[in-house]
Amino acid sequence: MTIPSSNQNCCESVGNRVDSSISSFFYSIGNMVSRRPTITITVTLLISILCAGGMAMLNTENRPEELWVPQNTLAEAEGSAFLSYFPPTARFQSVIISGADSSSRSGGGNNYVNILTKENLINVMKMHQSIQNNNSTYNDQNYTFTDSAFGAQDGLCTVAGGACSNFEIKPICLCLVISPLKVWNYDLNKLEADDDFMTTLNTYGKERKDFESVFGGAKFDKNGTLVSAEAISLSFFLKDQSYLEGGSSKDPINEEWEKTVFLASVQSAQNTNKDSLNFAYLSTRSFEDEFGGEISGDLIYVQISYVIAFLFVGATLGSQLRCGKGSRWAMSLSVIFLVALSTVAGFGVASLFGLLYGPVHSVLPFVLLGIGVDDAFVIANAFDREREGVARASEDDASLIKRGARALSRAGASITVTSLTDLVAFAISSSSALPALASFCAFASINIFFLWALSATFFVACMVIDEKRQRDNRRDCLCCFTRKNDEEVEDTGSKEGLISRYFRRYHAPAILSKQGKVIILIFFSALFALGMYGTIKLPVEDSARNFIPVDSYIKVFSEAADEYFPSSGEELYITFENGEEIYNSREGLATLDTRLRGFSEMPPYIAEPNDNNYQNVMTGLKDYLSTDGESIGVVAGEDGWPTNYESFVAALRSYAQFMGPGAKFSQDISLSSDGSNLEAIRVKAEYVRLTKIYRGEVLDDASRQIAAMDATRSLVNSWTDLPRAFPYSATFIAIEGFKIINTELYRNVGLAILAVGLIVLVTVANIVTAFLITLNVAFCIIEILGAMFALGLVIDSVSVINIVLAVGLSIDYSAHIGHCFMVKGGNNKDTRVTESLADIGASVLNGALSTFLAVAVLLFSKSYVFQTLAIQFALTVGLGVLHGLILLPVLLSLFGPKPFASAETIEDVTEVVPAETTKEPSYPVKTEQAVESDEDNFEENPMLSVDE
């Protein structure tokens, strides 16, 4: 039925032209592909392989600061300035030892086991000596923690001094080690000979806080004497020898020592003392080891998901399971191949553009699988719907070419709507300030383009060849072999499947009844209200701990640190610049600790300074000058300081030199190349541990971290009487991301939904339908956010990517229904909705189910990234299908517009097969006049034969 142009308003006229243009374009593509399917497959394969060659330039990036840190932020500037003065110098290793029964407190017990027995201390000392003395081998060279001889500087430890209580000419005394065993100078014989070891142990510190920094659960008597503790902490520092290689930081010498000495020594001690002691340990290499192993282990899930998708598509794409007439197992394989081609081609082009590839990009194959399968079902459904009512055996090459052209004309607009909206949604987020998110979305946009292009060419060509295979009675997957003639019922055209019959007989009548519409509108209104509530409550959190595998020793260490050392947090460095100003403010800098007190319970949450968490070279120098300044040739003035700047620099240089009395401060000063000028000093402090319990899990408290960073900057800026200064903490980089990730999420999602609405308007070419589809998607996203809150998920670097994915995926389920509604003619909206559901509903549902089944296997993964992906995908698929197949049809039946001018009404282009005269349910079948009417809309093309 064609609406007279005089009866069309402006919007309808534009919509009809757009629909006609899109249909004509895809008819031409379908005609070309159907005539030469083999050539099409060959050309698309060559293009894809050529594009995939760009993967040789794949730019991998694993450094968190380059992935999840907003660029050009204050934290980045602070970090660059800090590292210009104080380059990385140390790698951290730590072990917490507790009594074997005290760990039950973590599980709800109340056992208190005193770790401070002589036997336990001797076992801990043995472990320390193993770490100190054992060697590792790299490139045929041996390496140990300490120097081979005092001052040889050939050991791996960070040189700082002060490791021993009573300085001896021993290599360990020059190493940076934080351990209570220093009271015996790490000498096992001294410990074994000590008859009053607790008295000796009490010489470790001056204040209670000094002991609490290395003894967990410490108890003191009324005189402040340490009497017992639950845990001991030992920390070892290696001098950094890292270099950058392929986007990753490498330090093979230290990494080998950490593996074969530190980790091996701790694990050996654990096995030896498993009945009496617990060991929780961590090394710098631990994160790469544990996360790398977790990701490698999860690769099997990628393979399983593709196998599941293959089986499901093969079982549902054809009309029967067993290989024969109507089966499409070869086509299922072509769908998987289509996704693989799109993936490698897209990755290759993205690599040529120099886009970085990070760990989170590993979820892209799942995204492309969901979109690709959905498009395949739509195209295959169009091929079935365009059958000409004749037996396959009677369909010649010319008829098959016409059917392929009409099928792509029918499906092309639908897959274009979904692909273009997906592409634009991701393209908008590619402008994100977070490099990982921006790169991921750019990768996705490029891959979706290839998926769309190959679906319209490669897959259609495969469909044509498969249709010819069925016509010629050849075997599925083994198309070179002809099947023997059998007694199968002759296929005389497209048969409405079980799911389509469900939509026509049960689903549509239920939701389109008056009672059904009321119930559905009430239900989705309530669902939207709950979604809004959850969206408002959904927090931004630092979920870095969730990335730790549940069975990892890193998680054990984190839990032990939380339990025994709750006041220990991230290090904070305050850098003061300009040597002369430092000298002029020497007294204020030496007493800086007084300005940092009183903030442990309020922003900036700085721990109360003590000998273990606070280190100030100016304080150390002042104390030394007051007692032993003459030993380094310093002539002090009345205030106890050198009388001029030059003498001050010389005194500081002598005091903090490698072999000087203040060797532990050697890394805290930055001198000019000739040593004559002081460029900067740094003062080390520490934050309290900023964690919280969120639904039974320990998380780093993002809101308090943000408050701590901002308050620290304000505090430092308020010191106008001191030299120019700035704070630095390794966590500031990540905290900057927390500050903007919430804004990034809602801005990108909002812009994506707006862009989706505009794209749908252009491609669907109707304001009302475009508005209803966009509204449907917006409701779906809000409800996904609400469901995330209900399930305990938070806004973080992983979930924000998946929300952007949700915009792209949820549009698919609504756009297909909306577009199909516009091409169904007639004045009865309920009938048009019913026909739309019967036509495209099965394809939408099958596409959703295949996506869900492929991703559901990730629920068994131990990886936080894959688990979160699976949950959010399940929410997207579930809510997307509910909105696309239930809410949108109801809205279209109430507010839907008129059909396109080219739409076909059931009355004048179809004849209904009476249900009582056939074994199949009644459904519309095209007459010959209807087919001719279709072809009148396109320019006739000479169609000779399908190439082999």
C-alpha positions, -999 to +999 in steps of 0.1 A: +000+000+000+014+034-010+003+065+008-005+093-017+021+121-015-007+147-009-016+129+023+020+128+036+033+154+060+069+166+058+083+141+083+065+112+065+078+123+032+114+126+044+111+092+062+098+075+030+127+089+010+152+077+036+137+043+038+136+040+000+172+051-003+185+027+023+165-002+008+177+006-027+213+008-016+212-026+001+192-041-027+221-031-050+247-046-026+226-077-021+223-081-059+260-077-065+269-101-037+243-127-046+255-128-082+292-133-072+293-148-038+327-166-042+344-135-055+328-115-026+341-140+000+376-139-016+378-101-017+365-097+019+390-122+031+419-105+013+409-071+027+405-084+062+439-102+061+456-070+048+440-050+076+449-076+101+486-070+091+484-038+111+485-059+143+523-061+138+522-025+151+500-033+181+508-009+209+503-028+242+502-008+274+499-023+309+510+005+332+480+017+352+492+053+352+490+053+314+456+035+313+434+048+340+449+082+348+433+114+332+458+131+311+471+166+319+459+166+355+476+182+386+485+147+399+504+140+366+523+173+369+531+166+406+543+131+397+565+144+368+581+171+391+586+146+419+603+120+397+625+147+381+640+152+415+637+117+430+637+090+403+622+056+413+647+039+436+631+009+453+610-022+449+589-033+479+588-067+496+569-074+528+559-103+550+536-104+580+541-133+604+514-142+629+505-171+652+489-201+635+457-197+655+454-159+654+442-159+618+409-174+631+400-138+641+395-130+604+369-157+603+351-144+633+371-160+661+386-141+690+419-161+696+449-140+706+482-157+700+513-140+712+539-141+684+567-128+707+582-160+719+619-167+715+612-198+694+590-178+670+616-150+668+644-175+660+623-189+631+616-155+618+653-147+620+662-178+600+638-167+573+654-133+573+689-147+569+677-168+540+664-137+523+696-118+532+721-144+521+706-166+493+714-156+458+696-156+425+710-160+390+703-139+359+723-142+327+748-164+345+755-138+371+747-142+408+729-116+428+723-112+466+703-088+487+733-074+505+767-064+491+795-090+489+816-068+512+809-037+532+805-007+508+810-028+476+776-016+462+771-048+443+740-059+462+704-055+452+691-037+483+683+000+485+711+018+503+698+039+532+716+030+564+701+028+598+691-008+594+710-019+625+705-006+660+742-007+667+762+001+636+786-026+625+808-030+595+782-054+580+766-051+545+731-055+560+735-024+580+736-003+548+704-018+534+669-003+538+651-029+559+622-022+583+622-050+609+623-054+647+651-079+642+674-050+638+678-049+676+701-079+672+716-066+640+700-095+622+724-119+639+709-152+648+737-160+673+729-128+692+693-136+694+699-172+706+723-159+733+699-132+745+684-144+778+662-113+781+650-109+746+619-089+755+640-062+771+661-060+740+630-059+718+618-029+738+648-009+726+633-009+691+615+024+695+608+054+717+571+058+714+541+034+713+535+043+677+571+031+668+562-004+680+527-004+664+543+001+630+560-033+631+540-052+657+504-060+649+480-063+679+507-050+702+499-049+740+517-028+766+518-027+803+510+003+824+546+016+820+543+015+782+565-016+779+557-040+750+546-073+764+530-091+735+519-089+699+499-109+674+520-102+643+554-090+631+560-071+599+592-072+579+599-050+548+628-052+524+636-027+496+654-033+464+670-006+443+650-001+411+666-012+379+635-011+357+632-001+321+603+003+297+597-023+270+566-025+248+544-005+272+554-026+302+580-020+329+607-046+331+632-054+358+644-089+352+673-089+377+651-079+407+622-100+394+643-131+394+656-124+430+620-118+442+610-152+428+639-174+437+650-158+469+623-137+486+592-157+477+610-190+479+624-182+514+590-171+527+572-201+512+599-224+526+595-209+561+557-213+557+561-250+550+585-255+578+565-237+605+529-244+592+518-256+626+530-226+645+531-196+622+512-180+594+529-160+566+512-133+545+536-120+519+538-096+489+565-087+464+565-062+436+563-089+410+533-105+427+507-084+409+520-093+375+523-130+384+489-133+399+470-112+374+488-126+344+481-161+355+445-152+362+440-137+327+458-167+310+436-191+329+405-172+318+413-176+281+397-210+282+364-192+289+368-172+257+371-204+238+342-220+256+319-190+249+326-192+212+319-230+212+286-223+230+277-196+205+285-219+176+262-247+190+233-223+198+235-206+164+237-239+146+207-252+165+185-222+159+196-206+126+182-235+106+149-252+106+163-285+120+191-298+141+204-327+122+224-321+090+201-321+060+176-299+043+170-268+065+201-272+087+227-244+088+256-257+108+280-244+082+264-210+085+269-211+122+306-216+116+306-187+092+291-165+119+320-173+142+344-168+113+327-134+106+333-123+141+369-134+140+375-116+107+360-084+121+381-087+152+415-091+136+407-066+108+395-040+133+425-046+156+449-042+127+434-009+116+433+004+152+469-006+156+478+014+125+462+044+141+485+040+171+457+032+196+470+016+227+459-020+237+453-027+273+441-056+294+405-045+293+404-049+255+402-086+261+364-083+265+360-070+229+356-105+214+325-110+236+310-077+225+316-084+188+302-119+192+269-105+206+265-079+179+276-102+151+253-131+160+224-106+163+230-093+128+234-129+114+199-139+128+183-108+113+198-115+078+190-152+080+155-144+090+152-120+060+163-148+037+137-171+051+109-144+049+117-137+013+111-172+001+089-171-030+066-198-020+082-224-042+102-255-034+139-250-031+145-276-058+125-254-082+144-222-073+168-212-101+198-190-099+180-159-110+153-164-083+180-170-057+198-137-067+165-118-064+159-133-030+194-124-018+189-088-030+155-085-014+167-101+018+195-077+023+172-048+013+149-060+040+176-066+067+201-039+057+183-010+073+178-029+105+214-039+109+225-005+098+204+011+126+220-011+153+255-010+139+256+027+134+241+035+168+267+011+184+295+027+165+285+062+174+279+053+211+314+040+213+329+068+192+316+094+216+333+077+246+365+075+226+370+112+236+372+102+273+399+116+295+407+081+306+431+066+280+420+030+285+383+039+281+390+061+251+411+035+234+387+007+241+358+026+226+379+036+195+388-001+190+351-011+194+340+016+168+364+003+142+355-033+149+318-026+146+323-010+112+340-041+099+313-063+115+286-043+097+305-043+063+313-081+065+278-090+076+264-073+045+289-089+022+308-119+035+278-134+055+253-127+027+276-144+002+278-174+025+240-175+028+236-175-009+261-204-013+244-223+016+209-217+000+223-231-033+238-261-013+204-269+001+187-265-033+212-290-048+207-314-019+243-312-008+255-321+027+258-294+054+295-286+062+305-312+035+290-293+006+311-312-020+290-344-013+255-348-026+230-364-003+209-394-015+173-386-023+152-393+007+116-390+016+118-357+034+088-335+030+094-310+002+101-275+015+078-252-003+088-219+012+095-201+044+079-217+074+071-198+106+091-213+134+082-222+169+093-189+184+075-168+158+043-188+164+047-182+202+049-144+195+019-145+172-003-168+193+006-161+229+030-132+235+014-105+213-022-112+224-011-112+261+008-079+261-016-061+237-048-068+256-062-039+276-053-056+309-019-066+295-010-030+286-020-017+320+000-043+338+031-038+317+030+000+320+027-003+358+054-029+360+079-010+340+071+023+358+079+005+391+111-010+375+121+025+363+115+040+398+137+013+414+163+019+387+163+057+395+167+050+432+197+026+426+213+050+401+212+079+426+227+056+453+253+039+431+288+049+445+321+055+429+346+033+447+382+022+444+377-015+436+413-023+430+412-050+456+385-068+436+410-073+408+430-096+432+420-133+425+401-147+454+426-175+460+457-153+456+483-148+483+480-111+476+445-112+490+458-130+521+484-102+526+458-074+521+435-090+547+464-095+572+475-058+567+439-046+573+437-067+605+470-062+621+481-028+608+450-008+602+468+025+607+493+019+580+484+036+547+499+050+515+531+070+517+530+108+512+560+129+501+561+166+505+587+181+482+602+215+490+620+233+461+648+260+460+678+254+481+683+289+494+646+292+505+651+258+522+680+272+541+662+303+551+632+282+564+654+256+580+639+258+615+603+256+602+612+226+581+630+208+609+598+210+630+574+202+601+560+172+621+542+196+643+522+209+613+512+173+604+498+162+637+461+161+645+449+150+610+446+112+615+408+114+620+400+142+596+411+152+561+438+150+550+440+118+571+477+119+577+490+094+603+505+108+635+543+112+627+566+087+644+601+072+637+587+046+612+562+066+592+579+100+592+613+109+578+627+144+575+663+150+566+662+185+581+651+171+615+679+145+613+705+170+603+695+194+631+697+166+657+731+155+644+746+190+643+736+195+679+757+166+690+782+155+664+784+183+639+821+188+644+828+153+631+818+164+596+836+198+599+805+220+604+808+253+621+774+261+636+760+295+644+740+305+675+709+287+661+728+255+657+728+256+619+756+264+594+761+302+591+756+304+553+739+286+524+771+271+510+781+257+544+746+243+548+747+225+514+782+211+522+769+199+557+738+183+542+758+166+515+783+151+540+756+141+564+733+123+538+760+107+517+762+070+511+786+063+539+775+093+560+758+093+594+725+102+577+727+076+550+691+067+553+683+102+541+705+099+510+674+095+487+656+125+502+678+153+488+683+164+452+715+181+444+728+197+412+751+177+390+782+192+407+768+189+442+771+226+449+734+235+449+704+220+467+675+217+443+649+200+465+643+179+496+614+156+503+597+148+536+581+114+540+548+110+559+520+085+557+483+084+554+461+063+577+446+033+560+416+046+541+393+016+537+357+008+545+334-021+545+310-021+516+284-049+517+308-072+536+339-065+514+369-043+523+373-016+497+396+014+496+374+044+504+374+065+472+355+095+488+379+097+517+409+093+493+397+122+473+391+143+504+426+134+516+443+144+483+424+177+481+430+185+518+467+177+515+471+201+487+452+228+506+474+222+537+507+224+518+495+255+499+487+272+533+523+271+544+532+305+530+561+309+554+579+278+539+595+273+505+574+264+475+562+229+479+539+203+465+526+169+477+531+136+459+517+101+465+516+072+441+478+070+447+471+105+435+472+094+399+444+069+405+424+093+428+423+118+400+405+091+380+380+086+408+372+123+407+362+123+371+349+088+365+314+096+377+312+126+355+327+106+326+301+079+330+270+101+330+284+125+304+294+097+280+262+077+285+241+108+281+258+119+249+257+083+236+219+081+242+214+115+225+235+104+195+217+071+194+184+090+192+196+112+163+210+081+144+177+062+150+158+093+137+179+094+106+178+057+098+143+048+111+131+082+096+103+088+120+103+112+150+078+092+171+094+058+166+129+072+171+117+089+203+101+057+217+132+036+208+156+062+225+133+064+255+133+027+258+171+026+257+174+054+283+150+035+307+170+003+302+203+020+311+189+036+342+175+002+353+209-014+346+226+011+369+199+005+396+204-033+393+242-028+397+235-011+430+212-039+441+239-065+432+266-046+451+286-034+420+301+000+420+312+026+394+348+018+386+372+015+357+356-018+346+319-011+351+321+023+333+332+005+302+305-020+304+278+007+308+290+022+275+287-012+260+252-015+274+241+016+254+253+000+222+239-035+230+205-025+244+197-004+213+198-036+192+168-052+208+146-021+204+158-008+170+149-040+152+114-040+165+109-003+159+121-005+123+101-036+115+070-019+129+075+009+103+075-015+074+044-033+084+014-017+067-022-012+079-042+011+101-044-013+131-014-007+153-019-039+173-018-059+141+013-042+130+030-049+163+019-085+162+033-089+127+066-072+138+070-096+167+062-126+146+087-114+119+117-102+138+110-112+174+126-147+170+158-132+156+160-107+184+154-133+210+178-158+195+205-131+192+200-122+229+201-158+240+232-166+221+249-135+236+238-145+271+249-181+268+283-171+254+289-146+283+273-166+311+303-190+311+323-160+324+304-162+357+326-191+366+357-170+361+378-159+391+387-126+373+369-095+385+369-081+350+352-111+334+328-116+363+317-079+361+314-082+324+292-113+327+269-097+353+265-065+333+260-083+300+233-105+316+216-073+329+219-057+295+206-087+276+178-094+301+165-058+305+172-051+268+150-080+257+123-070+282+121-035+269+125-045+232+100-073+232+075-062+258+076-025+266+083-011+232+056-031+214+031-018+240+043+018+234+041+014+196+006+000+199-004+031+218+016+059+202+031+043+170+031+064+138+018+055+103+039+030+083+063+039+055+048+045+021+065+013+009+051-008+037+029-037+028-005-043+044-016-078+051-049-072+033-035-063-001-002-081-004-007-113+015-031-141+017-036-158+051-034-196+052-063-208+073-052-225+105-077-253+102-065-264+067-028-268+075-006-283+101+013-250+104-003-219+122-017-192+100+008-166+090+012-142+060+026-157+028+036-135-001+017-139-034+032-136-068+017-101-071+033-091-038+067-102-051+063-083-083+052-052-063+084-055-043+106-056-074+089-026-089+105-005-062+140-013-075+156-008-109+157-041-128+192-055-131+204-083-155+209-113-132+223-143-150+235-169-125+251-174-092+288-181-096+301-213-081 
